[in-house]
Amino acid sequence: MRRLLRIFKIARVFAKYRLDTLFEQINLRWYARLLLKLMLWRYFIPVGSRSQGQRLRLALEELGPVFIKFGQMLSTRRDLLSDDLALELKKLQDQVPPFEGAYSQRLIERALGAPVAEIFAEFNATPMASASVAQVHEALLYNGEEVVVKVIRPGIDKTIRKDMAVLYTIAQLVQALWVEGRRLKPVEVVADYENTIFDELDLRKEAANGSQIRRNFDNSPILYVPEIYWDLTRQNVLVMERIHGIPVADIEQLKAQNTDMKKLAEQGVEIFFTQVFRDSFFHADMHPGNIFVSRENPSAPQYLAVDFGIVGSLSPEDQNYLARNFLAFFQRDYRQVAQLHIDSGWVPADTNVQAFETAIRSVCEPIFEKPLKDISFGMVLMGLFQTARRFNMEVQPQLVLLQKTLLNIEGLGRQLYPELDLWQTGQPFLERWMKERMGPKAVYRSMKQQAPDWLDKMPHLPQMAYDALNQLKGLDDNRRRDMLALSVARQELQQQRSQKGRWIGLLCLIAAVGLSVDDPLFVVRDLPAISWLLGVSATVLLLRH
């Protein structure tokens, strides 16, 4: 009943903002188009002056946190949305009123098993920030260290489960009603989102992600990750070192302290490529609210990152294909780009490589005619997605977070330093990474990593070789037995055929003798000729068998 009521609310919001207009340009199945025509309210509720993107954004904000976060994720999917819709969805604000500080204290005490006054020297019950999943309080430990305490919003898990069930229903409808629905895998997209949002409900996972990134960038001059206090961290409570920095979107403050904006923008790109290709573990929620800049040493600025609820990783195969794709783009080797898409399985194996290459060239070449600083990787991605869609490219869920992060980095970099050359900054890193991955050092590193495993297995090699030879011998014996059985079966079949031939020959001979008898009862003409033919046939059959 609750799900039904929720669906009714969604339908009401759908009608209120006339979201049916979003489907007019989509290739729907005939019964879906008929259903749209039968929605009577579309003839009474005016569309108004708002654009489609604005109406979709307002509808998602009215439907609540789960739909807001889903819209934020969709804003990165340029393969699913037009550019204007994606840009409008990026404006979605995850602003939720905070819950009472006293209730937050009770949750902390229940999780940590002690009164707040015993755990913290100071605790501010008024939250610093509040979002749909959690809110954050400032506190002070008894050793004098400043920390922030993150607390999961009570009851949010029930809300998420309820709305996820509705999202799955919508995804299944999209898959059934949209001609391209199955190829774009809406159910898989929702499943990926479900994993992401439920991971955010377990703050131990966020703490583990933060610890991993902190370890990856230990003593790094370009990125600092706060320390996690594991002894004060539970599933619904996270205590982390408090940082003091300038919000990365506060350009005026950054310029006021003479921050090297060019270096800051380029370091953002370097951090992205390092996390994706060196570590295969990247912060996938790098919007301006989660990124700060240290106030120390403005000439060599350092990023400060928080909120590690969403991280991404790639398999070695995806890393390799992605790096080679990027380098092929930089070198304008469109044939290589097309072939890599086929080799990786992103488009069907029977795709016409030459036609795909021509389509990619028609998208990318006009962009490269611009100065490098004016090239937007977001525009390239969008064009490629639209092109690949014509060649039945399937959605790659493992690349969703990567696309989102890359677009965030590019937008942030251009905001900090409009002359940022993303291509020129990223190319040397990728070339160096590919060289390290494929060169002699990579071979030596791989051998060094596998050496303990080889040494462990070496004493067992003679026995393994003996067992393998026995298995081969057994296979040969089985094969000989099978060949012998097949030969016997063939001989038996040949004997049966010979016996059958002899019987037929004998019958023909008897018939020939009978027909050659001069008997007045036979009234058939040309009996001697028939008798002669049967006799010859009998002779041939008896000689052959």
N, C-alpha and C positions, 0 to 999 in steps of 0.2 A: 504493500500500500504506500509506504514511504517513497519507494522508487517511482511509483506511478504518479504521486503528487509532485515529485521532482521533475518528472518528464512534462507534466502539465505546466509547471513554472517555466521550464525551458521553452516550451511551445509558445507560451504567452510572451516571453522576451523575444523570441524569434519573430513573432508577429508584430510586436511593438516597434522593433527597429527595422522591419521589412527586410530581413536577411534573405528572403526568397530571391531578391534581385542578384545575389551572389551566384546563383545557379543558372541564370539565364544564358550565360555564355559558355556553360559547361556541356559537354557531350553526354547528356543523361540518356538512360534507356527510355523507351517510349512510355512505359507505364509511370516512370518517375516524372516525366514532362506532363503527363495527364494529371497526376496528383497535384502538381504545382498549379495547374490551371483551375483545379477544383477547390483550391483554398480561397473561400469567399472573402475572407477579411482583406485580401490584397486589393480588392476593389473598393474598400471603404477607408483603409488607412493610407494616408499619403506618404510618399517616400521622404519628402522634405528636402531641405537644401544640403544636408550632410552627405559626405561621400560614403561609398561602400565601406572603406577602411575605418572611418570614424564610427559608423553605426556598428560594425563588428567589434571594435574596441570597447565601446560603451556597453554593448550586450555582455561581453565577457566580464567586464568589471562588475556588472550588476549580478552576474551568476556566482561570483565569489572566488575565493583563493585558488581552488583547484583549476578552474577554467582560466583564471588570470595567468597562472604559471604555465598552463598548456599553451595559451596564446603567445606567451613569451618564447616558449620553445619553437612554436610554429613560425615565429618571426624570422628564424634563421633558415627555414626550409624554402629556399628560393625555387626549388624544384616543384613545390606544391602550390605556392602563392605567387601572385603577381607582385611587382616591385612596390606599388603603392600600398597594397595590403600589408606587406612585410614591414614597410617603414612605419605604418600606423600602429601595428602591433608592438613594435619596439617601444612605444610610448606607454604601454600598460604599466600601471603603478600598483605595486603590491603593498598597499597601505591598509592596515587593519588596526582598529583601536586596541590599545594594550589591555590586558586583564589586570586585576588588582595586584598590587605589590605584596599584600598580605598573603594572598593565595599562592603567589610565586614563592614566598618564604616557606610556606608549608610543604610545597612540592620539593624544595631543596632539602629541607630537614628530613622528609620522608625518604628521599633518595640516599642521602649521606648518613643518615642515622644519628644526627646530633643537631642541637639548636644552632641557628645561624650565628648567634653571638659567640659560640665556641669555635666555630670554623673560621669566621672572618673577624678581623679587628673592627672593620667598618663595612656596612652593607647598605647601599642606597636602594630603597624599595621602589623608587620611581625609575622606570625603565629608560635606558639610553635610547633604545630603538625597539620598534615592534614590527613584526611581519606576520604573515599568515600562519607559519609553522612554529615560530618561536619568538621570544623577546629576550633582550639583553640588559643586564644590570651591572653597574660598576661596584667593585668591592676592593678591600685592602686586607692582605694577609697579615698575620701577626709578625712575620719577618720583615714587614715593610714593603713588600712587593705589591704593585698595583695589578689587579686582574679584572677580567670581565666574566660574568656568569651568564651562560645561555641556558634558557629553560624552555622546554617544549610546551606549546600551548595545550592545555587540557582539552580532551575530547576531539582533537583535530583528526586523530586516526579514524574515528567513526565517520566524520564528514568526508574524508578522503576516500574511504571504501565505498561510501554511498555514491559519490560523484564519479568514481572510477567505473562502477558498474554501468552508470549512464553513458559515460564516454565509450565504453566497449560497445554498447548498443548502437550508438551513433556511428562508430567506426564500421560495424557490421552492415549498417544501412548504406553507408557510403560505398562500401565494397560491392554491395548488391545492386545499387542504383546507378553508380557511375561507371561508364564504359571502361575507364582507365583505373577503376578502383582497385582491382586485384593486383595490377602491376605496381601500384604505389604503396601497397601493403599498409593500409590504415590501421589494421588490428595490431600489426607488429609495432607501428609507431606508438600506439597507445600503450602497448605492453612495455616498450622501452621507457616511456614516460612514467609508467607505474613503478618500475624498478627504481628510477631516479628519485621520485618523490617519497617513496617509502624508505629509501636509504637516508633521506633527510630526517626521518623521524627517530633514527638511532644515532645519537650524538657520539657514541663510541666509534662509529664508522667515520664520522667527520674528524674526530680526534686522530684516528689512525691515518687518515689521508693527510692531515696537517703535519703529523710527525714524519711521514714519508717524504713529503715535499721539503720540509725543513732539513731532513737528512741529505736529500739530493742537492740542496743549495747551501750546505754547511759552509760558513765563512765566505759566502759569495758576496762580492761587492755590489751586485746588481739587484738581489732579491733577499729580503729578510722575512722569515716566517716565525710568528710568535711561538713561545714554548707552551706545550700542553701540560697541565697538571693532572697526571693520570690518577693519582690517589684521590682526587676530588671530582673525577669524571664518571658518570653513569649513563644509562641509556637515555634518560631524559634531562640530564644536567651535564654541562661542559664548563670547566674552568680553564681559562687561557690567559696568558700574559697580555696585559693591556699595552697597546702601542699608541704613540703620539705622533701623528704625521698630518700632512696636508692632503685633503681629498684630491684625488688625481684630476677631478673635473673642475677644481677651483683654479682656473688658469691665472687669475689676477694675483692670488697669493703666491703661486709658483713663480710668476714673473717678478713679484715684489722682492723675493729673496734671491733674485738673479740665478734662477735654476737654468742649467743648460738644457733647453727644451729639445734641441736636436738629438743630443745624446740620450735624453730620457725616452724619446720616441723610439729611437733605434734599439735601446736596451729592452723595451717592451717586445719588439719583434724577436730579439735574440732569446729572451726568456721563453717565448712561445715555441720557437724551433728547438730549443734545448730540451724543453719538457716533452715535446712530441717525439723527437727523433733520438735524443740521447737516452732519456729516461723512460719513454713510452708511458708516462704518467703525468697528466697535465690538469691544471686547475681549469675547470670547464664552466666557471661562473664568474668570469672576469669582467663584470660590469663595473662602472665607476664607483658604485657604493661599496665595493669590496676591495678597492685598491687605493692605497695611500702612498705618499712620497715622504721620505725622511727629511727632516729639517736640517740634518747635519750634512755638511759638505755639498752645497748646491752645484758646484762645478762638476762633481762626480755623483749624481743623484742615485739614490737607492729606492727601489719599490718595497712597499710593505703590503703583504697580502693577508686577508682574513676570509673566513667562511669557506670551508673546504667540503661542504656537503655534496657537491657535484664535481666529480673528477672523471676523466676519460683515459682510455688506454687503447693502443692499437697492437695488433699481432705483428710479428716480424714481416709477414708477407704484405700486410697493408702498409706498413712503414716503407718497405722497399718500393712498392708500386707507387705510393704517394710521392716519395722523394723523386723517383724517376719521372713522374708526371710533371712535378714542379719544374725540374730541370729542362724537360722537353719543352714546356711552355716558355721558359726563359730563352731557350735557343730557337724558338719557333719551329720546332720539329713536330709538325702536326701529325705526320704519319706515325711517329712513335707514340704520340698521345692516343691516337685511335687504336693502335695495336695493344697498348697497355690496358686500355679499357676492356678489350676483348680477352686478353690473357688473364686478367684478374677476375673475369666472370661478371663484370659490372654490366656488360651488354651481351646479348646472345652470341654464341660461338660462330653462328652462320652469318653474322653481320658483314655486309660488304665494306671492306676496309677502305677502299678507295672513295666510296661515297661518304663514309663517315669522316674520313680525312678532309674531304672537300667541305663538308658542312662545318667542321671545326674551324677550318681556315677562314670561312666566311664570317664567323663570329669573332674570332680573335684578331685577325689582321687589321680591321679598322681601329681596334683599341690600341694596338701597338703603334699605329701611325701617330698617336699622341705622344707628347713628352712623357718620359717615364714617371715623373712625379705626378702626372695627371691620371695615371692608370689605376683604376680601382679593382682590386682583386675580387671584391663583391660583384662588380659588373661582369667580370670574366666568369665567375662561378655561375651567376644567374644565366648568362648566355649559354654556357656549356650544359647546364641542366636542361634548359629548354631544347637545345639541340639533341642531347642524348635521349630525351623523352621520345623524340620521333623515331629513335632507333631501339625503342623498348628497353631503355636502361631501367633496371629495378632499383628501388630505394635501398640504400646501404645504411642500415641502422647504426652500424659501428662508426660511421662517419658523421652522424648528426651532430654530436657534441663538438667534434673537430671543426665543422663548418661554423657552428655558433661561435666558438672561441676565436677562430681566425677573423671572422667579421667584427667581433668585439675589439680585437687587437688592432685591426686596421682602422676602425672608427676612432678608437682612442688615440692611436698614433697620429692620425691626421688632425685630430682636435688639438693635440699638444704641439705638433709641428706640421703645418699644412704642406710643407715641401717634402714630407717623408716619402722616400723611394722604397717601398716595401720589397720590390723585386731586387734592387741593388743590395739591400741589406740582407735579404735571405739567401741569395744565390751563393755567396762564398761559404756560408755555413753548410748548405746542402752539399756543395761540391766536396767540402772537407769531410762531411759525414759519410758520403758515398765512398770516398777514397779510403777512409778508415774502416769502413764495413767490408770493402772488397779487396783491399790491399794486403800485402804481406803481414802487416801488424795484426790485421783481423784474423788471418789464418793462424798466426802464432798464438793470439789470444784465445781462439777457439780450441786449439790443441792444448793450451795450458789449462783451460777450464775442464776439458774432457779427460785430461791425464789421470786424475785420481780414479775415475770410473774405469779407464783402461787398465790401470795397475790392479784395481780390485778384481777385474775379470780375467787378467792374464793367467793366473794359476789354473783357472778352469778351462782354458782354451784347449789343451789336449783332449780332455774328456768331452768337451763340446764338439771338437772335430771328429772324435771317434763316434759319438752319437749321431752326428750329421752323416758320416759315411755309412753307418749302419742303416740309417733311414733311407739313404740313397740306394743301398743294397737291397733293402726291403722293397723299395719302389721298383727296382729292376726285377726282383723276383716276382712281384705282383704283376708287373708288365708282361714277363715271360709266361706266367700262368694264364693271364688274360689272352695273350696271343695264341697259346696252345689251345685254350678252350674255344677261341674263335675259329681256329683251323679245324678242330674236330667238328664244330657246328657246321662249317662250310662243307666238310666231307659228307656229313650226314645228309645235308640238304641236297648235295650232288647225287648221292645214292638214291634218295627218294625220287629225285627227278628222273634218274636213269631207270629206276623200277617202273615209274609211271609211264615212261616212254616205251619200255618193253611191253607192258600190258597193252598200250594203245596199238603198238605195231602188231602184236599177236591178234588183237581183235580185228584189225584191218585185214590181216592175212586170212583169218577165218571167213570174213565177209567176202573177200575176193574169191576164195574157193567156192563158197556157197553160190555166188552169183554166176560163176562159170559153169555150173551144172545145167545141163540141158533138161529143163523141166517145163512142161506145158503150162504150169501154173503161173510162171513169170511172164507178164505181159508188157514189161517195161522195155522200151526201145533202147538200143545201143548198150545192152548189158555187157557184151564183151569188152567194150571200151571202158566202162565203169570198173569192171573186174580188173582190167589191166592197170588202171590208175591206183586202185586200192592195193594191188599187189606191189607196185613200185613203192608206194608210201610205206607199206609194211616193211619192205626190204631196207629202205633208208633208215627208218626208226630202229629196227633191230640191229643194224650195223653200227649206228651212233651210240646205242645204249647197251 
